Amino acid sequence: MPRSVQPPQQQQSGDKQRTLGFFLQCNGENTNQHWLCAARAELTLVAQREGCENFSKRIMHTFHAKENDWGFATFVTWAEFVNPERGFIKDDSALLRVHVNAEAPHGMAWDSKKHTGYVGLRNQGATCYMNSLLQTLFCTNKLRRAVYQMPTEADDTSRSVPLALQRVFYELQFSDKAVGTKKLTRSFGWDTLDSFMQHDVQELCRVLLDNIEDKMKGTCVEGTIPALFEGKMLSYIRCLGVDYKSERIENFYDIQLNVKGIGNLIDSFKDYIGVETLDGDNKYDAGQHGLQKAQKGVKFVKFPPVLHLQLLRFQYDPSADQNVKINDRFEFPELLDLDEFLINPEPTPAKYFLHAVLVHTGDNYSGHYVVYINPKGDGPWCKFDDDVVSTVCPNDAIQMNYGGHDEELVIKSCTSAYMLVYIRLSAKDDVLAPVEACDIPDSLVHRLNEEKNLELAKRREKEEAYLHSEVQVFLDEDFHGWQGHEFFDCDLVPRRIYKFKRSARVRDVVNQLAVHLGRDPNATLAWHLNLRNPGMRIMYLDLNENADKELDSCMSTSQSGPYLLWLTDAFPFDKEKDLLVFLKFYLPQPTPYLAFLGHIAVPIDAKLASLLDTVRERARLPPKCQLRVFEERKSQLEEINHSPSVHIDQCVETLMDGNVLVFQLSEPQLAKEPLYSAKDFYRHFHQRLEVLFVDRESRETFSLTLSQGNNYQQLAEAVGAYLQVQPEYLQFFRAHNDQPGAPMRCTFDGTLKDFFQIYTRDRATRKLFYTRLQVRLSELESLRCFKVTWVTPKLREDRELTVSPPKDGTVADLLEEVRHQLPSPPQGRLRLLEVSHSRIFSEHSRDLPLIRLQPSKSLRAEEVPPDELQVGPNELVVYAAHFNKDTYNQFGVPFTVKIRDGEQFSALKSRIQKRLEVPDSEMEKWRFAIVSSRGPNWLENEEQTIVKLSYFKPEGSNNNRPYLGLEHVNKIVKRPRIAYPEKPIKIHN
């Protein structure tokens, strides 16, 4: 852009301090505060004189609302700018030029479908790694077609992983906007916290494909996953001194390639098939030939149509004692020829083209994931960055993601590829054949469209909820049979809920409800019920006065939820002179029962005698029988001891519509009944407690209604009567996280209210576990009960035992109880270990008093291995545990192993292999470390002398005691994968 400048001959003395600034602004006029756009640019001051060179600087910046410009305050000094020898000025004008390479903006109106034909996936917080993988699988068209064919008609909408994946793929194919993944992660069993954690992409891919493969079994698409992704390699060990070799064909679904110190993909493949020599103490056991010097390695037999290559960008750094990201430059080609790595040529050449590049920006602890995909194999590349998809040039997808030192920007790049997807050229038309609408089963389309329509209806209903009010209708029939305070329990009566516009007129609402319920609108009265704490209030809804009022203004209420409306047959009622009274009658025999006698409108100045006559008539009682009268007051029942000639307004506490009066016969001969008085019945009602009893073994259930005031004996008698078991042969346990917790002692001297800690009028159902005993509970409690897991010599958790040695006994007594309960009692010496979180914490001495042993601890009994019966002065039994990725993420059954001072790692490894009965091929997938509070000390050299007895001595407490850790690598590869530090992937079906 030409700009007028001061001629050189007019420079002032301060020009040496003056500079030319050059900035690039993005989206400067936009008032939106939530956008961003990443860009690279070259800012150039053009030389307008022949023979002179342009002056350029480069920038890379993410523009956003608070930093919408970027550049240089000192692009060049003023002296250089006006220097005629540089040739920047011509005819008092300068020319500034900018070359910009910008990515698609986020947070603005970017139509991914319009620009690329694809849509993105919304990020749930830290799910960009998953979004990258899902887009890669979606663009593997043959896989997508097979996913559509999986039978999911009977699958649970919220828990089925295959159905959730079908839903995501369908929306990616047909939606015009970014697609959400919450239903998919919910089907994994992930909670919100899991969505905010960066997991291992390779593991997620493997678990996801395993899930799909299981679902495809027995269907028309069975075998699709191995047909696409499965290759074969030959793992061999060849002796050098004798004619002996061991070979095994193994399958693989991906290949993990080293990056550190290796410049390109071909060299990494050569490193992968490199030969390792087994020599010295690491010689190979060749059976009858004994220990032999040998060579060990792998060769490829077959490469799959779709080749997933995992680049080991994340590895453990012993010097830093942590996992780090490897940012070394690592080049990979767009066309890949792997024929040289095959033992024998395949029917078609092993030539591949690059289909997808999964990229990570950041370090080991944080960062962002995107994926570059060449969807059709010969068209433009697309960048899938969560919800934004844009086209990019091949250079941005490939060369810019090599990692390493970027000479152009003179910075250490933290952006690099960590996974590559190659597709075989000969399989291109098959793997990338377009997926048409006709390839999707009609049943699946119908189900997904129904789900979508239902969601749209719910969303529309939610958005329009403020325009409508809900009305819940009650009828006279709802009052009958209720045995408690007030008129009914809202949760127990039929839910008649209707929606009306808030602006609807009251008369129209009542008339419509009456017609719908089969009533005559002209012969119907309406009453508004208002729930209050405590009590329920009834207000007459005068349709003459309120006919034209809006529903909201007439039925205002302080409670949440719908308006409560009672409709009843019309009866004479003057709201100024009459009082609406509800009548109940209590019968203590044969079973206490509270009968509803309806309602009555009586003049305010009426006498109590008029109500007594009505009750006698409705209850079909003798005309002159004596009645006791009670009034419901809040949650209590109070007796009215006035003469029948007293006016009603002098009998009740508060004169208002909806007063509830309870009547019963005055029969002194029934006074010995437990609930003779209606007042006693009400008190019992408010003390009632619904308890769900669960059999601890069979999980069978039943419910009983008890009183909060029941003691332990009354509880046991009630349950014993139901189960037809003597009460003293029952034991009860608290419910903790829906599992049996601490036992309830038979000497408990409180009530159920104390036991369940009920402080309010809480009537929620409580849960108790129970079990039938072979001895009286009092005898059992004189013993000391322990739960012990029996572990077989092959480290199988065989069964859980409940043992009850004497309280004054020792661990030896407990172990004898264990021995007697086993079907085939072992003859050797037993020991008791304390285990927590899949790790052994201590071995309890046989003479340890049981009083010092906590029953709440996880105890394990086992037979002492023969080689550990005698431990010499230079030997020590150490604890070993399995872990996944991180030492604190332990799993499986821990074990013990004996070590000898000064022995080599290879000897210890061989002894562990024998102890666990692990084949050689599996043992190659394990890594070992001595783990202490200072972290893991990895054992990687077979000849390393690792055992120092002093090292394994406790550091203060058993919790800090070092142990031997075994990390499993669950992929078949030549070298064990050095795992990522993230949380393991878990998908629950």
Secondary structure, DSSP 8 states (H G I E B T S, - for coil): --EE---GGG--GGGGG-EEEEEEE-STT---SS-EEEEEEEEEEE--STT---EEEEEEEEEETTB-EEEEEEEEEHHHHH-TTTT-EETTEEEEEEEEEE---BSS---HHHHHS---B---SS-HHHHHHHHHHHTSHHHHHHHHTS--TTS-TTT-HHHHHHHHHHHHHH-SS-B--HHHHHHHT--HHHHTS---HHHHHHHHHHHHHHHHTTSTTTTHHHHHH-EEEEEEEEESSSS-EEEEEEEES-EEEE-TT--BHHHHHHHHT--EEE-GGG-EE-GGG-EE-EEEEEEEEE--SEEEEEEE-EEEETTTTEEEE-----B--SEEE-GGGBSS--SS--EEEEEEEEEEEE-SSSEEEEEEE-TTSSS-EEEEETTEEEEE-HHHHTGGGS-SEETTTTEE--EEEEEEEEEEGGGHHHHT----GGGS-HHHHHHHHHHHHHHHHHHHHHHTGGGEEEEEEE-GGGGTT--SSSS--TTTS---EEEEETT-BHHHHHHHHHHHTT--GGGEEEEEEEE-SS-EEEEE--HHHHTTSBHHHHS--SSSSSEEEEEEE-----TTTEEEEEEEEEE-SSS-EEEEEEEEEEETT-BHHHHHHHHHHHTT--TT--EEEEEEETTEEEEE---TTSBGGGTSSS--TTEEEEEEE--GGGTTSTT-SHHHHHHHHHHEEEEEEEETTT--EEEEEEETT--HHHHHHHHHHHHT--GGGEEEEEEETTEEEEEE-TT--S-HHHHHT--SS----EEEEEEE-SS-HHHHHTB--EEEEEE-TTS-EEEEEEE--BTT-BHHHHHHHHHHHSSS---S-EEEEEEETTEEEEEE-TT-BGGGS-TTS-EEEEE--GGGSS--TTEEEEEEEEESSSTTSEEEEEEEEEEETT-BHHHHHHHHHHHHT--HHHHTTEEEEEEETTEEEEE--TT-B---GGGGS-SSSGGG--EEEEEE--S--SS-----SS-------
